[in-house]
Amino acid sequence: MAEHEIEDLVADSVRVLDVRCGDGDPRVRDWFGVLYGFQGGYDCSFTHFRVMDVLLRRGYTYRFPVDRHPDHAERAPYFDGLTGFTVLRTFDEGAPDFDGYGSWLEDGYVQPPFLYCDAGTALWRRMVDAGRLHGPDAVPLGRARLIDVVREVAVAAEKEGDRELIGQWYAFGCETLVGGPAGCPFDVAELAEMPAVRELRAVVRRTDALPVARRSPYAAHVEFADAEELETWWWEL
């Protein structure tokens, strides 16, 4: 799976959650944050505008006229002179505390004539403090685990008949979906009792999505797995 296919995976997941989850479900906003956090772990392009209508409607991304930026009065020539897509955070690569570009969206971005910011970012907090976002829009993103979000995507994808999306997610295995930087901290018995894992596996069985998962380059082959017992169990539905 090339990196652009990771982008497709996340965009398709955003769409299926939007279609299948109620308009008033506040969890969807949190799930989008998890999906874009997952995408951020790969060398992907900026893809928000592929599903911007969904992100705006669900309150994950916010849009304002450029002149609503808190710094516009002090930097009007700069903001008024922007003619194309511009990310507003700048970096000093030579600074002793420079730690990469992971925070590149924190100060928002401009696609004239609009200013955008994502929930939970530094610019979003400034907009909340300035009174430009209220009520549910001013609530920080809630925490959610990747496995729980993938379970929700799989359930929604089954209703849409999207076997490919289910299999593509299952391919990442328990190390990615349930684990962390140190790998999966659970044994087979613990994984088997996790509601999200049980439900995801049930969807994979019902939709016969395992062959799709096995075709993915991200599928963890048993002979190369760090935790062979876990991966063997994962692939033996």
Buried (B, 14 or more C-beta within 10 A) or exposed (E): BEEEBBBBBBBBBBBBBBEBBEEEBEBBBBBBBBBBBBBEEBEBEEBBEBBBEBBBEBBBBBEBEBEEBEEBEEEEEEBEEBEEEBBBBEEEEEEEEEEEEEEBBBBBBBBBEBBBBBBBBBBBBBBBEEEBBEEEBBBEBEEBEBBBBBBBBBBBBBEBEBBBBBBBBBBBBBBBBBBEEEBBEBEBEEBEEBEBBEBBBBBBEEBEBBEBBEEBEBBBEBEEBEBEEBBEBBBEE
